[in-house]
């Protein structure tokens, strides 16, 4: 078949392959209704003619737009770029696509309402969740499918399904690994006004120290989530006999500042001062020495969000992080510790 110029109609496709208009519509919207041979013939005609189904007509037939909305704000991180890529793949595997839009937090609901009125989206994935999030209440009250990447932190009820990383559990694994290297004086490096997720990581550090019988971690707050601010704040903490021998950063950015502070104090990162970060960004791997960090398993996170868009009755999901050891703190992972324990037990 030769592609023609101009918009190809559904009737032309039907004529080309000798089927009814409804059969072509079924091939586009409900392929499961057709025999494989018929479906293959219609799809070949669609491809050969270059037919593009009308999205608005498809929406009316199926009651679906095939798109999930996601609001993108300025200053997105490397992690969020990776998250959006993984989300696009996960939803495409389930027959949907991501529609990105921009709006301030104050205007986001107005844009959501407009997209729903246009039947441009079937639901939303929310990020940057805050306590008593108005977006969650608004969408839940109107029966609009949505799933939140993140939790509320004040203990208030959260409307609708959510998926989040178990940051506290991941940091507890880091502290356990640091203790295995012989570290007993540990600092947690945070920043003033940090997010609920970062505070959760701090709680994980404190809980792990308590469970291991260690002194509570020294909490150091930088003025901002910035390497320069972290370096300035940590330099003071690295002086004296009670100075920490390991620093757990709430982010990779803070961990870079901790490494700079160590160098300024004449300490070797790794042998003299263990340093870890969070998010396993390109920044962590590029440092010399490379930084141990926590990787967020994006495939598991976006799969959980996709499942909750389809079934909003599912409970919230906490996903375990993955510790990535490097030279700055060559700790044993949980899997390695398990193998060592099994080997020791077998040798007895």
N, C-alpha and C positions, 0 to 999 in steps of 0.2 A: 504493500500500500504506500501511496505517496502523500505526504502531509500537504494539506491545502493551507492557503492563507485565510485569515479571518477566524472567528470563533466557531469551532465545530460543535454542532448540536447533538443532543442525545438521539434524536431521530436519525441523523446521518450514521451514527454508530450502529443503531439497530438495523438499518437498511444494509450496511456494509457486511454484517455478519449474519443476516437473515433471521433475526430474532425480534421479539417485541420490545417496545420502549420500556415496559415494566421489567423485562429481563435485564436490560442494561442498567436500570436503576438498582435492581437487586445485586448485580455484580459490584456496583459501587458501594451500596449501603448495607446490604445483607448477603454477602457472598456465601454464607453457610446454607442459604436456601437453594443454591444451584448445584447441579451435577458438575463434577470436576471438568468433564470435557466441554460443557457449555461455558463454564466460568473461564476456562483457558481461551476459548474462541473469542469471547467478548473482551477479555483483557488484551488479547492480541490486537483486536480492532481499536480499542482505546489507545493503546500505545502507537499503533501505526498511523492513526489519524491525528494524534496529539490532542485528544479530547481532555478538557479540564472541567471536572464537575463544578457546578455552581455551589459555592459554600452556603449561601443563604438558603437555597432550595434543599440542600442536604440537611441543614439544621432543622428545617421544618419537618422533613420526612422522619429523621431519626430522633428529633428532640435533643440533639447534641451538636455542639460546635466543634468538638474534637480538639479543644484548646483549654489549657489551664493557665490562669493569669499569675504573674509574679511581678511584684514591684521592685524595681532597681533604683537605689538611691546613689548619690555621689559618694566617692571614696570607697568603693568596693575593694575588698582585699583580694590577694592572690587566692586565698582559700575559697572565697565566694565565687570567683570565676570558675574554679574547679567544681564547686558544688553545682553551679548552674549547668555546666557541661554534663555532669553525671545525671542531673535531673532530666535534661532533654533526652538523653539516651533511655533512661528508665521509662519515661512516659511514652516515647516513640515505640518502645517494645510492646506497649499496651494500647497502641492505636491513637495516642494523643500527642499534642505538641505544646510547647511552652510559649505563651504570649507575654513578652516583656513590656512593661510600661514604667514610666517614671512619674513620681508624685512625692510631694512632701508628706510627712506623717499626717499633717492636718488635712491634706487634700486626698489622701489615698482612698478613703471610703467613697468620696464623690466619683472618683474614677472607676472604682469597682461597680458602683451602681450604674454608671453609664455603660460599661462593658456588658453587664448583665442585661440592660435594657436593649442593647443591640444584638443580644444573643451571640456575642463574640466569644464568650468563654462558658465552660461548664462548671468551673469552680476555681479555687485559688490555693496556692501554697503561700503561707505567711512566714516571714522571717522577722528578726528584730523584735521578738515578742517581749512585751512589758507586762507588769502586774495589772490586773483588771483591764486587759486589752480590749479596747472598744471594737476593734475589727472582728475579733472572735465572737463577741456578743451579737454584733450586727448580722454577721453571716449565719450564725447558729439560729438566731431568731427568725430568719427568712428561709431556713432550710436549704441554704446554698452549700454544696460540698466544699470542704476545705480541710487542710491539714497544716499544722504549725511545725516549723523546724525550730524547736526551742520550747522552754518551759517558763512558767511564771515562778517567782522565787519567794513571794511573801506568804505562801501557804493558802492564798485565795484560790477558789475553784477556777479551773481552766475550762472554758467552753470548747468542746470539740476535740478531736484526736490530735496527738502530737508525737513527734520523734525527737530525741535529743541524745547527745553523747553523754556517757557517764564519766564526766570529767573528774569527779571525786575519786571514783574507782581507778581511773587511769593514773592519777597522781599518787594514789596509795601504792600502786604497783611500782612506780618510780622510786618512792621512798623505800619500799622493801628492797629494791635492787641496790639502792645507795647504801642501805644498812649492810647488805651482803658484802659490799666493798669495804666495810669497816667504818663508815661515816656515822657519827653520833650527834654532831652539832650541825643542824640543818636550818637553812634560812628559806623562807618563801618570799619571792620577789613579786610584788603586785604594783598597782598604780592607784593613785587617789581617784575615787569615783569610778572604779572599775565596774564591769558588768556583773550580773548575777552569775554568769557562767564562770568568770574568773574567781569570784568569791567561793563558788562551789569547789573549784580546784584547791583553793586554800583550805577549805574544810577537809578535803581529802588528805592533804598534807598533815594537818593537825591530828586527825583521827589515826592515821598510820603511825605517827610518832608516839601517840599515846598507847596504841596497841603493842608497839615494840618496846615499851618501857623507856622511851627517850624523853628528854626535856621537850616542852612545846617548841615548835619551830620559831625562830626569830622572824617576825614579819617586818619586811622592809617595803615601804611604799615610795615609789618614784612619783614625780610630779605628773608624769604622763606615760602612756605606753610608747616609749621612745628610747632608743639606745643611749642617747646622751643623758637623759634624765635618770635612767636606771644606773648608769655609771656613777653619776654624782652621788646618788642616794646610797649605793652599795659601798662606795669607797670608805665611808665612815665605819661601816659594819665589819670591815675586814681587818680592823686594828685591834690588837690585844690578844691575850691568851684564850679568851672565850670566843674568838671569832669563828664563824661557821667554816666547816670544811667542805660543805656542799651547798649549792644554791639551786632551788627549784623555781624556775621562772614560770609565771602564769601565761606567758606568750614567748614565741621565738624572739620577738623584738626585744623584750626585756632580757632574755638570756644573752643576746649579743652584747648588751650593755654590761651584764655581769662579767662576761669574758674580758671586756675592755678594762673594767675595774680591777680584775685579777692581774692583768698584765701591768697596769699602772702601779700596783702594789708589789710587783716583783714576783708574783705567783704564777706557776705554770698551770694552765687550764688542763684539767685531767689529773695529773699526779698530785698537785698541791690543792687545787680547788675544783671539785666536780661541779659542772654546770649542765642543767637540763632546761629545755624549752617546751613549747606546746604548739602543735599544728603541723609540724614537720614541713615547714615551708622551704622554698629554695634557699632562703637565707640561712637556715640551719645547716644544710648540707654544704653550703659554700664557705662557711667559716673555717679558719685554720686555728686549732683543730676543729673538725666538724662537730656539731652539737647533737647530743642525744635529745630526742624530742618525742612527742606523742602524735601519732597519725590518726586522723579521724577517718574511719572506714566509710567513704562516701557511697559506695555501692549499696551497703547495708542500710545507710540512712535514707537514701532516695527510694530504695525498694520499699522501706517501711512507710514512707510518705505516700507512695503510689497505692499501696494496699489500703491505706486509711482514706484516701480519696474515694476508693471504690466501696469501702465498707466503713462508714464513720462510727460504727458501734464498737470497733476495736479499741482496746485500752491504749494508753500511752506506752511508748517503747523507749527504753534506755539501751543504747548501743555501746558495747565495750570498745574502748580505744586500743590502739596498738602501739606499744612502746618500741621505738626504733633506736637501739643503742649505737653510739658512735664514740669517737675518741675522747670527747669531753667528759664522759661518764660511762665507761664500758660495762654497764650493768647486765646481769643475766635476766633474760625475759622469763615470764611465768612458765613458758613451755620448756625452756632450758633448765629451770629449777626443778620442774617436775621430772624431767629425764634424769637429772642428777640424783634426786631422791629415790627414784625407781632403781637406778643403778646401785646406789648405796645399800638399799634394802635387799637387792638381789645378792650383793656381795657378803651380806652377814650370814 
